[in-house]
Amino acid sequence: MHFSPLQLVLILVIVILLFGTKKLRSMGGDLGEAFKNFRKAVKDGDETPEAEKTAQQIPPTTNPNVTPNVQGNVIDVQAREKDKV
């Protein structure tokens, strides 16, 4: 379905009459700001924050009372011994 230029102008006039130019201008500005923020968030999401990089470099401490179970979850040895009693 193709619209002729006359039909597009008629639709534009109807939209302007319904919403008014101020409302359309503010909606356009809001839409542009939302698009700008989205692009910024996508760009920032590609970079890992410094705090996360530092946390990833620190090796986990080993606790003799904690052992991994078969599924890889951590279980406290003392809690496991209490369940046996």
Residue pairs with C-beta under 8 A, 6 or more apart in sequence:
3 11
15 24
16 24
19 27
64 77
65 76
65 77
65 78
66 74
66 75
66 76
66 77
67 74
67 75
67 77
68 74
68 75
69 75
